[in-house]
Amino acid sequence: MTTKERLHRLVDDLSDGEADMALRTISEQHEDPLLRAIANAPLDDEEITPEEEAAVQEARDEIAAGVPLIPLEQVMRELGDA
């Protein structure tokens, strides 16, 4: 079965709402060069450094400890970018 045939089969099984959302997504990616470039970009296969892993673990630990999260909008306001 070809990719298009598999896609047709999946599309046939979508509800009207799901089909509408899929159509909007495909249309946006098809029409917007930036979205198209992002969708076609190669996977990032760069190794994660120990420092990056430590930073991610620190953030996970803070979340698990209940440290309050700061909304992006608040950060942007405080930095003067909003």
C-alpha positions in Angstrom: 0.0 0.0 0.0 1.4 3.4 -1.0 1.7 6.4 1.4 -1.2 8.1 -0.4 -3.4 5.0 -0.1 -2.7 4.8 3.6 -3.4 8.5 4.0 -6.7 8.1 2.1 -7.7 5.3 4.4 -7.0 7.4 7.5 -8.8 10.4 6.1 -11.9 8.2 5.4 -12.0 7.3 9.1 -11.8 11.0 10.4 -14.8 12.7 11.9 -15.9 16.0 10.3 -14.2 18.0 13.0 -11.0 16.0 12.8 -11.0 16.3 9.0 -11.5 20.1 9.3 -8.5 20.3 11.6 -6.4 18.1 9.4 -7.3 20.2 6.3 -6.4 23.4 8.1 -3.0 22.0 9.3 -2.1 20.7 5.9 -3.2 23.9 4.1 -1.2 26.0 6.5 1.9 24.0 6.0 1.4 23.9 2.3 1.0 27.7 2.0 3.4 28.9 4.7 7.0 28.6 3.7 8.2 28.7 7.3 5.9 25.9 8.4 6.8 23.9 5.3 10.5 24.3 6.1 10.0 23.3 9.8 7.9 20.2 8.7 10.7 19.2 6.3 13.6 20.0 8.5 15.9 17.1 9.4 15.7 15.7 12.9 18.2 17.2 15.4 20.6 14.3 16.1 23.1 16.3 18.1 24.1 14.7 21.3 22.7 16.2 24.5 25.6 17.5 26.7 25.8 16.6 30.3 25.2 20.3 31.2 22.0 20.3 29.1 20.8 17.1 30.8 21.6 18.5 34.2 19.6 21.7 33.4 16.6 19.5 32.3 16.8 17.4 35.4 17.0 20.6 37.6 13.8 21.8 36.0 12.1 18.5 36.5 13.1 18.4 40.1 11.7 21.9 40.6 8.4 21.0 39.1 8.2 17.8 41.2 9.0 19.9 44.3 6.0 22.2 43.5 8.0 25.3 42.6 5.5 27.6 41.0 5.7 28.0 37.2 5.9 31.4 35.6 3.7 32.0 32.6 5.4 33.1 29.4 3.3 36.2 29.3 4.6 37.3 32.7 8.2 36.7 31.7 7.7 38.7 28.5 6.2 41.6 30.4 9.1 41.6 32.9 11.6 41.6 30.1 9.7 44.3 28.2 8.9 42.2 25.2 5.1 42.0 25.6 
